[in-house]
Amino acid sequence: MKFELKTENDNHVKSFSKLFRTVLIIALTIFFCDIAFKLGIISRNYQIYFNCSLLSVEKSTSNFKKLSNLSKLKSKQKILEFCKFIVR
């Protein structure tokens, strides 16, 4: 009669591999979301600077509307003051 005892050493390696893969996926997701968020901020700031430069050349209503949406300022006077500060 033969008695065999099988040890499951491979399960520890598989569980560690799954844990490592999960942590890696979460870390990469957080990293790429952070990059996307920062690129959104950079893009918004560039749009504000570009529209303020356009506004300093031509004071059209479309430029005021674009800047109003980007900067959340409603009055033309506040937008002009904001642009004077930005364009310097």
C-alpha positions as CSV (number, residue, x, y, z in Angstrom):
1,M,0.0,0.0,0.0
2,K,1.3,3.3,-1.0
3,F,0.5,6.5,0.8
4,E,1.1,9.8,-1.0
5,L,0.9,13.2,0.5
6,K,0.6,16.0,-2.0
7,T,1.6,19.5,-1.0
8,E,0.2,22.4,-2.7
9,N,3.3,24.7,-3.0
10,D,2.2,25.9,-6.4
11,N,-1.0,27.5,-4.9
12,H,1.1,30.1,-3.0
13,V,2.9,31.1,-6.2
14,K,-0.3,31.4,-8.1
15,S,-2.0,33.4,-5.4
16,F,1.0,35.7,-5.2
17,S,1.0,36.1,-8.9
18,K,-2.7,37.0,-9.0
19,L,-2.2,39.5,-6.1
20,F,0.8,41.1,-7.9
21,R,-1.1,41.3,-11.2
22,T,-4.1,43.0,-9.4
23,V,-1.9,45.5,-7.6
24,L,0.0,46.3,-10.9
25,I,-3.3,46.8,-12.8
26,I,-4.6,49.1,-10.1
27,A,-1.3,51.1,-9.9
28,L,-1.2,51.5,-13.7
29,T,-4.9,52.6,-13.8
30,I,-4.2,55.3,-11.1
31,F,-1.0,56.4,-12.9
32,F,-2.8,56.8,-16.3
33,C,-5.8,58.5,-14.7
34,D,-3.4,61.0,-13.0
35,I,-1.7,61.7,-16.3
36,A,-5.0,62.2,-18.1
37,F,-6.1,64.6,-15.3
38,K,-2.9,66.6,-15.5
39,L,-3.1,66.8,-19.3
40,G,-6.7,68.1,-19.0
41,I,-5.5,70.9,-16.7
42,I,-2.6,71.8,-19.0
43,S,-5.0,71.8,-22.0
44,R,-7.5,74.0,-20.1
45,N,-4.7,76.5,-19.1
46,Y,-3.4,76.6,-22.7
47,Q,-6.9,77.3,-24.0
48,I,-7.4,80.1,-21.5
49,Y,-4.0,81.6,-22.5
50,F,-4.8,81.3,-26.2
51,N,-8.2,82.8,-25.8
52,C,-6.9,85.7,-23.7
53,S,-4.3,86.4,-26.4
54,L,-7.1,86.4,-29.0
55,L,-9.2,88.7,-26.8
56,S,-6.3,91.2,-26.5
57,V,-6.3,91.4,-30.3
58,E,-10.0,91.2,-31.0
59,K,-12.7,91.7,-28.4
60,S,-15.5,89.6,-30.0
61,T,-18.4,88.1,-28.2
62,S,-17.4,84.6,-29.1
63,N,-14.0,85.1,-27.4
64,F,-15.9,86.3,-24.3
65,K,-18.2,83.3,-24.3
66,K,-15.3,80.8,-24.7
67,L,-13.4,82.5,-21.8
68,S,-16.6,82.7,-19.7
69,N,-17.1,78.9,-20.1
70,L,-13.4,78.1,-19.3
71,S,-12.9,80.5,-16.4
72,K,-16.4,80.5,-14.9
73,L,-16.4,84.3,-14.9
74,K,-19.6,86.0,-16.1
75,S,-18.9,89.7,-16.5
76,K,-16.8,91.1,-19.3
77,Q,-14.9,93.4,-16.9
78,K,-13.8,90.4,-14.7
79,I,-12.8,88.5,-17.8
80,L,-10.7,91.4,-19.1
81,E,-9.0,91.8,-15.7
82,F,-8.3,88.1,-15.6
83,C,-6.8,88.2,-19.1
84,K,-4.6,91.1,-18.2
85,F,-3.2,89.0,-15.4
86,I,-2.7,85.9,-17.6
87,V,-1.2,87.6,-20.7
88,R,1.5,89.5,-18.8
